[in-house]
Structures are given as structure tokens and as C-alpha cells.
Amino acid sequence: MSNILIVEDEQPIRKMVGFALGRAGFTLHEAESAEQAYTAIHRQRPELILMDWMLPGMSGIELVKRLQRDGNTQDIPVIMLTARNEETDRISGFQAGIDDYISKPFSPAELVVRIQAVLRRTRHSQPAEMLEFAGLTLDPLSHRVTADGQELEFGPTEFRLLKFFMQHPDRVYSREQLLDNAWGRNVYVEERTVDVHILRLRKTLATHGFEHYIQTVRGAGYRFSPTV
């Protein structure tokens, strides 16, 4: 049963959505503001968020941007529910990182189908298999990395980098490619930021002698390889 969070300040809409999703087998949690939503998300991570654009205090689109900047929440899919239906609004929503956009008023039946479609896409895109190379293991589901059986502590960005490297071993990636794949195409940071996180990644791996797995390819970028 999927855990859905709706962030909506109008109680009748929350009630209507709750009824429709309950009949479809979803568990719905509610928040009336961005501040309440942010607390709820970190208390119990939802599988998907239904986000109103116009909220008291911080807007829904600003909350989406905040979630996108956080490595622990940026992969939670978001469907925007809003009365704003201009093309520029839809473009702004997708640029901020949402996964779907539904204009009010909307059909509850269509909303359920859209939620199911987004969940299928995101579940399919998240590999459940363990990644392992010569003593280094990464579990995408539990978000754990172990070296020779001992758990390593990584920040969210270093974890995403390592996961991407381990999914694509023995291939060279430029800083720009790493930014697109580990940070996302909608996040704007300088390419030299990659070097900082690569340094942190190597430092943690070095505690167990695995720092050589992250290799610098002069003039090209970086490569992950268990072989020197």
C-alpha cells in the first residue's frame, strides 16, 4: 500500500482526494502548508507527493525546489495540483522538478490513474539489486554502503555519485555528465563542485583502502573501476 502525502490548504479538496485514493488502496497523509509538509516528509517519507501550488507562507513550487536540493528527498515524485494552468506555469513546474501537472478542477479517477502511472515509472527507474565490486557493496533500497562488511558513512551527494559509478563501471564520465546524473539536469552548480565531492568520496573509501576505485582520467573526467 503506497503512502501518499497531499499538501493542500483547502479541506474539501483534501477530503475528496482522500476518499478517491482510499478506494484505490492508497494511504493518504495530509498537510495544510509547506512547513507542515516538510516536517511530515522527514517524519515519514511518502512514496509520492500531491502538491498544491498556492499555499500559505512558502508556495508549493518553492517547496519542490527545496526538496530537489536535498539528496534525501529529491527522488520523491511530485504531482502538482493547481488552478494555475498557463503554459508558463506548467513549464516552471517541470523545470522545478515535478513529475506531472494536473489542473483544477480535476477528475478523481484521472488523478488515481496519473498517480499509478508516476509510481510505475519511478519504481521501474530505481534499481533494487545490490551493487557489489571486490569487497565494496551498495544497497540502493536501504541506502547503505559497506566495505568488507563494515558500513561506511556517506553524505547524500557522495552516495548518489558512488551509486552512479557502480552502475556504470569502467566508463569515463565528464564533470558535466556527472552533474546531470548525480545532481539532476534541473540543478545548477559549478562543475568544480564535482571535484569537491569526488575528494570526499575518496576520503571515505580510503578508510578501507578503496580510494583507487575512483580514478581520474586526465582531460576527460572520472572513472570507477576495481582494477588499478
C-alpha positions, 0 to 999 in steps of 0.5 A: 500500500503506497503512502501518499502525502497531499499538501493542500490548504483547502479541506474539501479538496483534501477530503475528496482526494482522500476518499478517491485514493482510499478506494484505490488502496492508497494511504493518504497523509495530509498537510495544510502548508509547506512547513507542515509538509516538510516536517511530515516528509522527514517524519515519514517519507511518502512514496509520492507527493500531491502538491498544491501550488498556492499555499500559505507562507512558502508556495508549493513550487518553492517547496519542490525546489527545496526538496530537489536540493536535498539528496534525501528527498529529491527522488520523491515524485511530485504531482502538482495540483493547481488552478494555475494552468498557463503554459508558463506555469506548467513549464516552471513546474517541470523545470522545478522538478515535478513529475506531472501537472494536473489542473483544477478542477480535476477528475478523481479517477484521472488523478488515481490513474496519473498517480499509478502511472508516476509510481510505475515509472519511478519504481521501474527507474530505481534499481533494487539489486545490490551493487557489489565490486571486490569487497565494496557493496551498495544497497540502493533500497536501504541506502547503505554502503559497506566495505568488507562488511563494515558500513561506511558513512556517506553524505547524500551527494557522495552516495548518489555519485558512488551509486552512479559509478557502480552502475556504470563501471569502467566508463569515463564520465565528464564533470558535466555528465556527472552533474546531470546524473548525480545532481539532476539536469534541473540543478545548477552548480559549478562543475568544480563542485564535482571535484569537491565531492569526488575528494570526499568520496575518496576520503571515505573509501580510503578508510578501507583502502578503496580510494583507487576505485575512483580514478581520474582520467586526465582531460576527460573526467572520472572513472570507477573501476576495481582494477588499478 
